[in-house]
C-alpha cells in the first residue's frame, strides 16, 4: 500500500508531503519509498546503479560484512529551504571520506561523481519525505560493504554500494546543553586502527559504555585516547571543541579521530569569526579548564556541552545564546537551509534536472 500524503500550509504549499507528524519527528529510522543499489564484482569498478523500491537485502550468511565486518557508512542531509529549494551540504567531502575508508578496508569504491549522483537520486526519489522548512531534514545513509561470501581470506567476490534516506529531527533534543561522562575504562579507537574512517566496526563495541552512561542520566560519552588515557578524543559520534578566551582547540586528526565534515566546516567558520583554532592533543585538564565546550557532527550539527563528569567530579561550562556554539549553529544552519548566501560554495542545489537519467 502506498503511503498517504498531505499538503502543508507553508511557502512551499504546492509540494506534496508524506503523512508524517513532523513536529514529533526524532532521530530514528523512518521507512521511505526508494533506495539506490549498485554492485561490483571483484576486479571490476562500480558502474551506475539504480533506484529501486526500499526493501530488505538477501545476503549470504558467509558475506564479508557479516563475518568480518567489511563495511563503511556515511551520513549527510538534504535540506528544504523556505522558498522550496532542496539543498545538500558538501556531499563531495563524504564521497572522499568513503573512498579513504574503502582503501583502508580493501574495497572498491564509487567515484565522487557516482557517489554524489546516487545521493541526489535518492533525495529526489524520496522528495515528499523531506521535512518542511524548520521541521527537520532528510538524513541520507550511504553504505559500502562486502556482500559476497568469503571464508578465510581475500578476494571478496562482490561488493554493494547502497543509499537510503529517512526524515529526522534533532539528534540531541536538550537545547540546554549536553551532560557528558568521560569514559576512563573503555576506548573507542586505537593507534593504527580504524577510528579515522567510518567503519561499521567502530560503534557497537562501545555501545555498552553509552548504554551505561544514559542509564546514569548522561547525554553521551566522551572517550579518551588509547595510548595514554590522558587526552580527550571524541564523543560516540561527534567531534569535540573547547574554547578558552580567543582560542578554540579540537583534537588533531591522527588516525584515531574521524575527520568530520561538520568539524572541517566549523573550523573554517570559527577562524572567520576571528578565533585562533588549534588542532592539537587536548589533555583532560585543558577540557576541564575550558570556558565553553561543544560538539559537532552531521547529526549533532553544533551542540553545546553544559557539563562533563570525570571520576565523579562534575565540571560545568558556559551555555546559552551568547556562546560561540550558538553563533556557529546559527551560521552553519543558515548556510545549509539557504537563508543566507553561500559564499563558501558548500551547498549543492537539487532540481529534477540534476539527475536527468532518474526513472521512477
Secondary structure, 3 states (H helix, E strand, C coil): CCCCEECCCCCCCCCCEECCCHHHCCCCCCCCCEEEEEEEECCCCCCCCEEEECCCCCCCCCEHHHHHCCEEECCEEEEECCCCCEEEECHHHHHHHHHHHHHHCCCCCCCHHHHHHHHHHHHHHCHHHCCCCCCCEEEEEEEEEECCECCCCCCCCEEEEEEEEEEECCCCCCCCCEEEEEECCCCCCCCCCCCCCCEHHHCHHHHHHHHHHHHCCCCEEEEECCCCCCEEEEECCCEEEEEECCEEEEECCCCCCCCCHHHHHHHHHHHHCCCEEEEECCEHHHHHCCCEEEEEECCCEEEEEEEEEECCEEEECCCCCCCHHHHHHHHHHHHHCCCCCCCCCCEEEECHHHHCCCCC
